[in-house]
Amino acid sequence: MDTNFNKINILSIFFFICFTTLVYFNNTYLFYFINYLGSFFPSTFWIILTEFGNAYILLGLLSVLFIRYPVLTTRVIIAMLISTIIVRLGKQFFGVIRPPGVLSLDTFNLIGNPITLNSFPSGHATTISSFIGIFFLSANLKVMSKFFLVIFLLFTCISRITIGVHWPFDVLIGIYTGFLSSYLVIKYIPIANTLSKNLLFNIFVIFVFAFSLLGLVTGRGSYYLQSSYMFIILGYLFILLILIQLFYLYKSKSKRVSEK
């Protein structure tokens, strides 16, 4: 059994190295190819998709889930924190130039302003991957649910290429980084149970959630004007869902008290 497991690990690492090398040496070609295919879809479609890699939306969603699933949400927060640190260090250390800073702007489809600096790795791809990675690896989801999560993840990450701001290699390493962060949290950092019950951590999380919800309802967290209205709607929707959950918790607690 252990031998088979080791063989699977070796094959996985071999596949990872081969696939990564293939993408790296065909980075520009793959960028043009994926970017061209993406041009057949409306710009708004890719803008909305790419914003789901935005930390404001993901943290806003976590603020809703935290009340019912504190441990799972805490795992996601830790994974996102680890991946964010890796991304920030990677961007500063490698300093890779984005496609608009290398390629002629009239040779590919660019949505929004031309951003040129700190391309590697993709922050959006890393963030959404660490978010989905925890649910994929630790939550008891059905196969079909996992399938749709993976499809949504891939489209969200590909959107970074179709809007013209990241190389395929940036996105690929971003996905690996996000899932690696999730795996490390689940396998080697089992502190979610303790942290989710810690008062200081809960206060910190509430401030983070409040900041993200503020960014949503004001639309300031959006990278694009077209998605700012979506941010505002989601912000108020998340707040409404939080209030509904708190109301039912209060009602349930009051009922238990009256029964005593």
C-alpha positions in Angstrom: 0.0 0.0 0.0 2.8 2.4 1.0 4.7 1.4 -2.1 1.8 2.2 -4.4 1.3 5.5 -2.6 5.0 6.4 -3.1 4.7 5.5 -6.8 1.7 7.8 -7.2 3.7 10.6 -5.5 6.7 10.1 -7.7 4.5 10.1 -10.8 2.7 13.2 -9.6 6.0 15.1 -9.1 7.2 13.9 -12.5 4.0 15.1 -14.2 4.2 18.4 -12.4 7.8 19.0 -13.5 7.1 18.0 -17.2 3.9 20.0 -17.4 5.4 23.0 -15.8 8.5 22.9 -18.0 6.2 22.5 -21.1 4.2 25.6 -20.1 7.3 27.6 -19.3 9.0 27.1 -22.6 5.8 27.8 -24.5 4.7 30.7 -22.3 4.3 33.3 -25.0 2.6 31.0 -27.6 0.1 29.7 -25.0 -0.6 33.2 -23.9 -1.5 34.3 -27.4 -3.5 31.1 -28.0 -5.6 31.3 -24.8 -6.0 35.1 -25.1 -7.2 34.7 -28.7 -9.8 32.1 -27.7 -11.0 34.3 -24.9 -11.7 37.2 -27.3 -14.7 35.3 -28.6 -16.5 35.9 -25.2 -17.7 39.3 -24.0 -15.3 41.3 -22.0 -17.8 41.5 -19.1 -17.9 37.7 -18.8 -14.1 37.6 -18.1 -14.2 40.6 -15.9 -16.9 39.1 -13.6 -15.0 35.8 -13.6 -11.7 37.3 -12.8 -13.1 39.2 -9.9 -13.9 35.9 -8.1 -10.1 35.7 -7.5 -10.4 39.0 -5.7 -9.8 38.7 -1.9 -12.7 41.1 -1.2 -15.3 38.8 -2.6 -13.7 35.6 -1.1 -13.4 37.2 2.4 -17.0 38.5 2.1 -18.2 35.0 1.3 -16.2 33.7 4.3 -17.8 36.2 6.6 -21.1 34.4 5.7 -19.7 30.9 6.2 -17.8 31.7 9.4 -21.0 31.6 11.6 -21.9 28.1 10.7 -18.5 26.7 9.7 -15.9 28.4 11.9 -13.3 25.6 11.6 -13.5 25.3 7.9 -13.5 29.0 7.4 -10.4 29.4 9.7 -8.6 26.8 7.5 -9.3 28.9 4.4 -8.1 32.1 6.1 -4.8 30.5 7.2 -4.3 29.0 3.7 -5.1 32.4 2.0 -2.7 34.1 4.4 0.2 31.7 3.7 -0.4 31.9 -0.1 -0.6 35.7 0.1 2.8 35.8 1.8 4.3 33.5 -0.8 2.8 35.6 -3.7 4.1 38.9 -2.3 7.6 37.5 -1.8 7.5 35.9 -5.3 6.4 39.1 -7.0 9.2 41.2 -5.3 11.9 38.6 -5.8 11.3 37.6 -9.4 9.9 40.9 -10.7 8.5 39.4 -13.9 7.1 41.8 -16.4 3.4 41.3 -17.4 2.4 40.8 -21.1 1.4 44.5 -21.6 5.0 45.4 -20.7 6.6 42.9 -23.1 4.2 42.5 -26.1 2.8 45.1 -28.4 -0.7 46.1 -27.2 -2.2 45.7 -30.6 -1.2 42.0 -30.8 -3.5 40.7 -28.1 -6.8 41.3 -26.3 -6.3 43.6 -23.3 -9.3 44.4 -21.0 -8.7 47.4 -18.8 -5.6 49.4 -18.2 -2.2 48.0 -19.2 -0.5 46.7 -16.0 3.1 45.9 -16.5 4.8 45.0 -13.2 4.9 42.0 -10.8 3.4 39.3 -12.9 4.7 36.1 -11.2 2.9 34.4 -9.7 -0.7 35.3 -10.2 -2.3 36.6 -7.0 -5.8 36.0 -8.2 -5.1 32.4 -9.2 -3.3 31.8 -5.9 -6.1 33.3 -3.8 -9.0 31.4 -5.5 -6.9 28.2 -5.5 -6.2 28.3 -1.7 -9.9 29.1 -1.1 -11.3 26.2 -3.2 -8.4 24.0 -2.2 -9.6 23.8 1.4 -13.1 22.9 0.3 -11.8 20.4 -2.2 -9.4 18.6 0.2 -11.2 18.8 3.5 -14.9 19.3 3.0 -17.1 16.2 2.4 -18.3 17.3 -1.0 -19.8 15.0 -3.7 -17.8 14.2 -6.8 -20.1 16.4 -8.9 -19.6 19.4 -6.5 -15.8 19.0 -6.7 -16.1 18.8 -10.5 -17.9 22.1 -10.7 -15.5 23.7 -8.3 -12.6 22.7 -10.5 -14.3 24.0 -13.6 -15.0 27.3 -11.9 -11.5 27.5 -10.6 -10.0 26.9 -14.1 -12.2 29.5 -15.8 -11.4 32.0 -13.1 -7.7 31.4 -13.4 -7.8 31.4 -17.2 -9.5 34.8 -17.1 -6.2 36.3 -16.0 -4.8 35.3 -19.4 -7.9 36.2 -21.5 -7.9 39.8 -20.1 -4.2 40.1 -20.9 -2.6 40.7 -17.5 -0.8 37.3 -16.8 1.3 34.7 -18.5 0.1 31.1 -18.4 3.1 30.2 -16.3 2.1 32.8 -13.7 -1.4 31.2 -13.4 -0.1 27.7 -13.3 2.3 28.4 -10.4 -0.5 30.4 -8.7 -2.8 27.3 -8.8 0.0 25.1 -7.4 0.8 27.6 -4.7 -2.8 27.9 -3.6 -3.4 24.1 -3.4 0.0 23.6 -1.7 -1.0 26.2 1.0 -4.3 24.4 1.5 -2.6 21.0 1.7 -0.1 22.3 4.3 -2.9 23.8 6.4 -4.8 20.5 6.4 -1.9 18.2 6.8 0.7 20.0 9.0 -1.0 23.1 10.6 -3.9 21.6 12.6 -4.7 24.8 14.6 -8.0 25.7 13.0 -10.0 24.1 15.8 -8.1 26.1 18.5 -8.0 29.4 16.6 -11.7 29.3 15.7 -12.5 29.4 19.4 -9.8 32.0 20.3 -11.3 35.4 21.3 -8.4 37.5 19.8 -8.5 35.6 16.6 -12.3 36.1 16.3 -11.9 39.8 16.9 -9.2 40.0 14.2 -11.4 38.0 11.8 -14.4 40.3 12.4 -12.2 43.3 11.6 -11.0 41.6 8.4 -14.5 40.7 7.4 -15.8 44.2 8.1 -13.0 45.7 5.9 -13.8 43.3 3.1 -17.6 44.0 3.3 -16.8 47.8 3.3 -14.8 47.3 0.1 -17.7 45.5 -1.4 -20.5 47.8 -0.6 -18.5 50.9 -1.7 -17.3 49.1 -4.8 -13.8 50.2 -4.1 -12.4 46.6 -4.0 -13.3 46.2 -7.7 -10.5 46.4 -10.3 -13.0 47.3 -13.1 -15.9 49.7 -13.4 -18.1 47.0 -15.0 -17.8 44.8 -11.9 -18.2 47.5 -9.2 -22.0 47.1 -9.3 -21.6 43.4 -8.7 -19.4 44.2 -5.7 -22.0 46.4 -4.2 -24.8 43.8 -4.7 -22.7 41.0 -3.2 -21.7 43.2 -0.3 -25.3 43.9 0.7 -26.3 40.3 0.0 -23.5 39.0 2.3 -24.5 41.5 5.0 -28.2 40.4 4.7 -27.2 36.7 5.0 -25.1 37.4 8.1 -28.0 39.3 9.7 -30.4 36.4 8.9 -28.0 33.9 10.5 -27.5 36.0 13.6 -31.3 36.5 13.9 -31.9 32.7 13.8 -29.1 32.1 16.3 -30.6 34.7 18.7 -34.0 33.2 18.3 -32.7 29.6 18.9 -30.8 30.8 22.0 -33.8 32.6 23.4 -35.9 29.5 22.9 -33.4 27.3 24.8 -33.3 29.9 27.6 -37.1 30.0 27.9 -37.3 26.2 28.0 -35.0 26.1 31.0 
